Amino acid sequence: MLYKFSELSDQAKKVAVEEYIHDAKLFGFWDDGQTEEDVYELLASPHETHRYDENGVLQGKVCYLDHNQIKFNETSEY
């Protein structure tokens, strides 16, 4: 089962935030002015489409297509 960020346990949220920061730094989109609280807000956005396992590890994201169709892209697909 996959979860939205807001559905994760506190420990899993911490993992998701740490992984986001790690990836942001690795791929060059981290802003040194950002804080962990900023990342929490970003990941908890009602428009956020990322999905995580119960441990807070990113598994992919939901894409909404035409005619109310939903497609799930695993992390390796984007």
Buried (B, 14 or more C-beta within 10 A) or exposed (E): EBBBBEEBEEEBBBBBBEBBBEEBEEEEEBEEEBEEEEBBEBBBEEEBBBBBBEEBEBBBBBEEEEEEEEEEBEEEEE
